[in-house]
Amino acid sequence: MDICGKAGELLINIRRNRPLIHHITNYVTMNDCANIILALGGSPIMANDPSEAEEVAAMAKALVLNLGTPGNDSLRSMLMAGKKANELNIPVVFDPVGAGVTCFRKGMCTKLLAEVRPSVIKGNISEILHLSGKPSCSSGVDSSEEVSNIADIVKGLAKAMDCVVAATGRTDIVSDGSITYAISNGHEMLSRITGTGCMTSSLIGAFCSLTPDCFTGAAAGILAMGISGQLAHDSLLPGEGVGMFKVRLLDNVYRLDKEIFIRKGEIYVQ
């Protein structure tokens, strides 16, 4: 079975089992991440406080750590939850939002990656370049880069970190350090609303929650967002813009099925 078919099977399992996905994420997109997990068929929980982060992580089927609005308390929670998830073999998705923008974010990334073993690192091109030790430029937490050899950089980081790495951009790249996929789904309007990157990390967490194959899980999460973005754009009526696009994005995640993955997925070996 190819990746699109496997993604469809994982979706069926998510809707059958409603896995609990623990987020320690940023307050700008927390509601969006919760809603997209619900639309997919999972069960979100947003437990950011250190007093319960470890306990909730032990209950979850996946943990999503998002650096979007960093703080000392959230760092402590991420470390506690991440270590517990590692101890229990619960997949950890790390989204290093704005990784190279400030010294504080750089320090958080360094500490987290030193003490927590991620199953998947998902970032935009600037964030992946920073984690790879390459020069990068960004505008706040957004990427404005296109890099010709990004597939090689993603593959190298995946090999170095011994995990799956995904870089989102005009073409999304996913690698486990051995095999590398390019995904061409998506639409430019996804970059015009806040939170699509964070929501993609949440989707990856859900798809990784019920399988040991986090490479397929990461590809499935990115496919789900890209395909839903295309369908959302195609369903807009004349005069509708980004507001309705966001509503229709959620609707199309809700309506995803195996046949849509197989029919619409644009993924190939790089």
C-alpha positions as CSV (number, residue, x, y, z in Angstrom):
1,M,0.0,0.0,0.0
2,D,1.4,3.4,-0.9
3,I,1.6,6.4,1.5
4,C,-1.7,7.9,0.5
5,G,-3.5,4.6,1.1
6,K,-1.7,4.2,4.5
7,A,-2.7,7.7,5.4
8,G,-6.3,6.8,4.7
9,E,-6.1,3.7,6.9
10,L,-4.6,5.8,9.7
11,L,-7.5,8.2,9.4
12,I,-9.9,5.4,9.8
13,N,-8.1,4.3,13.0
14,I,-8.1,7.8,14.4
15,R,-11.9,8.1,13.9
16,R,-12.4,4.7,15.4
17,N,-10.2,5.2,18.5
18,R,-10.3,9.0,19.1
19,P,-6.8,9.2,20.4
20,L,-6.0,11.8,23.0
21,I,-3.4,14.3,21.7
22,H,-1.7,16.4,24.3
23,H,-0.5,19.9,23.3
24,I,1.8,22.3,25.0
25,T,1.4,24.9,22.4
26,N,1.0,28.7,21.9
27,Y,-2.0,30.6,22.9
28,V,-2.3,32.3,19.5
29,T,-3.4,29.1,17.8
30,M,-4.5,26.8,20.6
31,N,-8.1,26.9,19.7
32,D,-7.3,26.2,16.0
33,C,-5.2,23.2,16.9
34,A,-7.9,21.8,19.2
35,N,-10.6,22.3,16.5
36,I,-8.5,20.6,13.7
37,I,-7.9,17.6,15.9
38,L,-11.7,17.4,16.6
39,A,-12.4,17.7,12.9
40,L,-10.0,14.9,12.1
41,G,-11.6,12.7,14.7
42,G,-9.2,12.8,17.6
43,S,-9.4,14.3,21.1
44,P,-7.3,17.3,22.0
45,I,-6.1,18.4,25.4
46,M,-4.2,21.6,26.0
47,A,-2.4,21.1,29.3
48,N,0.3,23.8,29.5
49,D,0.9,24.1,33.3
50,P,3.9,22.3,34.9
51,S,1.6,21.0,37.7
52,E,-0.1,18.6,35.3
53,A,2.0,18.4,32.1
54,E,3.7,15.1,33.0
55,E,0.5,13.5,34.3
56,V,-1.5,14.4,31.1
57,A,1.4,13.3,28.9
58,A,1.2,9.8,30.4
59,M,-2.5,9.6,29.4
60,A,-2.0,10.7,25.8
61,K,-1.3,8.8,22.6
62,A,0.9,11.7,21.2
63,L,2.5,14.9,22.5
64,V,2.8,18.1,20.4
65,L,5.4,20.7,21.6
66,N,5.0,24.1,20.0
67,L,7.4,27.0,20.6
68,G,5.1,29.7,19.2
69,T,4.8,31.7,22.5
70,P,7.7,30.6,24.6
71,G,8.1,31.1,28.3
72,N,10.0,29.6,31.2
73,D,6.9,27.8,32.5
74,S,6.1,26.3,29.1
75,L,9.7,25.2,28.8
76,R,9.5,23.4,32.1
77,S,6.2,21.8,31.1
78,M,7.7,20.7,27.7
79,L,10.7,19.1,29.4
80,M,8.5,17.3,32.0
81,A,6.0,16.1,29.4
82,G,8.6,15.2,26.8
83,K,10.6,13.1,29.2
84,K,7.5,11.2,30.3
85,A,6.5,10.7,26.7
86,N,10.0,9.3,25.9
87,E,9.8,7.0,28.9
88,L,6.5,5.6,27.8
89,N,7.3,5.5,24.0
90,I,4.7,8.1,23.2
91,P,5.5,9.9,20.0
92,V,6.6,13.5,20.4
93,V,6.1,16.1,17.6
94,F,8.3,19.2,18.0
95,D,7.4,22.4,16.2
96,P,10.4,24.9,16.7
97,V,8.4,28.0,15.8
98,G,10.7,31.0,15.2
99,A,13.7,28.9,16.3
100,G,16.4,31.3,15.2
101,V,14.6,34.6,15.8
102,T,15.7,35.3,19.4
103,C,18.4,34.0,21.8
104,F,15.6,32.8,24.1
105,R,14.0,30.6,21.4
106,K,17.5,29.3,20.4
107,G,18.2,28.4,23.9
108,M,14.8,26.6,24.4
109,C,15.4,24.6,21.2
110,T,18.9,23.6,22.3
111,K,17.7,22.5,25.8
112,L,14.6,20.6,24.5
113,L,16.5,18.7,21.9
114,A,19.2,17.9,24.4
115,E,16.8,16.4,26.9
116,V,13.8,15.2,24.9
117,R,13.9,12.8,22.0
118,P,11.4,13.9,19.3
119,S,9.8,11.5,16.9
120,V,9.1,14.2,14.4
121,I,10.5,17.7,14.0
122,K,8.3,19.8,11.8
123,G,9.1,23.4,10.9
124,N,9.2,25.9,8.0
125,I,12.3,26.2,5.9
126,S,13.9,28.9,8.0
127,E,13.4,26.9,11.2
128,I,14.9,23.7,9.7
129,L,17.8,25.7,8.3
130,H,18.5,27.0,11.8
131,L,18.3,23.6,13.5
132,S,20.7,22.3,10.8
133,G,23.2,25.1,11.6
134,K,22.7,26.8,8.2
135,P,22.3,30.5,7.7
136,S,18.6,31.5,7.5
137,C,16.4,34.6,7.4
138,S,12.8,35.0,8.5
139,S,10.2,37.6,9.3
140,G,9.1,36.9,12.8
141,V,8.0,33.3,12.9
142,D,7.2,33.2,9.2
143,S,9.6,31.9,6.5
144,S,10.3,33.8,3.3
145,E,12.9,31.4,1.9
146,E,13.1,29.0,-0.9
147,V,16.2,26.8,-0.8
148,S,17.3,24.6,-3.8
149,N,18.9,21.9,-1.7
150,I,16.3,21.8,1.1
151,A,15.7,18.0,0.5
152,D,19.4,17.3,1.3
153,I,19.3,19.5,4.4
154,V,16.1,17.8,5.7
155,K,17.6,14.4,5.1
156,G,20.8,15.3,6.8
157,L,19.0,16.7,9.9
158,A,16.8,13.6,10.1
159,K,19.9,11.4,10.0
160,A,21.7,13.5,12.6
161,M,18.7,13.7,15.0
162,D,17.7,10.1,14.3
163,C,14.0,11.2,13.8
164,V,11.7,12.2,11.1
165,V,12.1,15.8,9.9
166,A,9.5,17.7,7.8
167,A,10.1,21.2,6.2
168,T,7.0,23.0,5.0
169,G,7.1,25.4,2.1
170,R,5.9,25.6,-1.5
171,T,6.8,21.9,-1.7
172,D,6.9,20.1,1.6
173,I,9.8,17.7,2.3
174,V,9.7,14.8,4.7
175,S,12.6,12.5,5.5
176,D,13.6,9.8,7.9
177,G,17.3,10.2,7.0
178,S,17.1,7.4,4.4
179,I,14.0,8.0,2.3
180,T,12.8,11.5,1.4
181,Y,9.4,12.5,0.1
182,A,8.3,15.6,-1.6
183,I,4.6,16.6,-1.2
184,S,3.1,19.1,-3.7
185,N,-0.4,19.5,-2.2
186,G,-1.5,22.8,-0.7
187,H,-2.5,26.3,-1.7
188,E,-1.1,29.8,-1.3
189,M,-4.1,30.8,0.9
190,L,-2.8,28.5,3.7
191,S,-0.1,31.1,4.3
192,R,-2.7,33.9,4.6
193,I,-4.3,32.7,7.8
194,T,-2.6,32.3,11.2
195,G,-2.1,28.8,12.6
196,T,-1.8,26.5,9.6
197,G,1.7,25.5,10.5
198,C,0.7,24.8,14.1
199,M,-2.4,22.9,12.9
200,T,-0.2,20.8,10.7
201,S,1.9,19.8,13.7
202,S,-1.3,18.8,15.5
203,L,-2.4,16.7,12.5
204,I,1.0,15.0,12.5
205,G,0.6,14.2,16.2
206,A,-2.8,12.6,15.5
207,F,-1.5,10.5,12.6
208,C,1.5,9.4,14.6
209,S,-0.5,8.5,17.7
210,L,-1.7,5.1,16.6
211,T,1.3,3.8,14.6
212,P,5.0,3.2,15.3
213,D,5.7,4.5,11.7
214,C,6.1,8.2,12.4
215,F,7.5,8.7,8.9
216,T,4.1,7.7,7.4
217,G,2.4,9.7,10.2
218,A,4.3,12.9,9.4
219,A,3.6,12.5,5.7
220,A,-0.1,11.8,6.4
221,G,-0.5,15.0,8.5
222,I,1.1,17.2,5.9
223,L,-1.0,15.5,3.1
224,A,-4.2,16.1,5.2
225,M,-3.5,19.8,5.5
226,G,-2.4,20.3,1.9
227,I,-5.3,18.4,0.4
228,S,-7.8,20.2,2.7
229,G,-6.3,23.5,1.8
230,Q,-6.7,22.8,-1.9
231,L,-10.3,21.6,-1.5
232,A,-11.1,24.6,0.7
233,H,-9.9,27.0,-1.9
234,D,-11.7,25.2,-4.7
235,S,-15.0,25.4,-2.8
236,L,-14.9,29.2,-2.2
237,L,-17.7,31.2,-3.8
238,P,-17.2,34.4,-5.6
239,G,-16.4,37.2,-3.2
240,E,-15.3,34.9,-0.4
241,G,-11.8,35.3,1.1
242,V,-9.6,34.1,3.9
243,G,-12.3,34.1,6.6
244,M,-14.5,31.5,4.7
245,F,-11.3,29.7,3.6
246,K,-10.5,29.0,7.2
247,V,-14.0,27.7,7.9
248,R,-13.9,25.5,4.7
249,L,-10.5,24.2,5.7
250,L,-11.9,22.7,8.9
251,D,-14.9,21.4,6.9
252,N,-12.6,19.6,4.5
253,V,-10.5,18.1,7.2
254,Y,-13.7,16.8,8.7
255,R,-14.7,15.3,5.3
256,L,-11.4,13.6,4.5
257,D,-11.5,9.9,3.8
258,K,-9.2,7.3,2.3
259,E,-10.4,7.8,-1.2
260,I,-9.7,11.5,-1.1
261,F,-6.1,10.8,0.1
262,I,-5.6,8.4,-2.8
263,R,-7.2,10.6,-5.4
264,K,-5.7,13.9,-4.3
265,G,-2.4,13.1,-2.7
266,E,0.7,14.4,-4.7
267,I,3.7,12.7,-3.0
268,Y,6.8,11.2,-4.6
269,V,10.2,10.0,-3.7
270,Q,12.7,12.9,-3.9
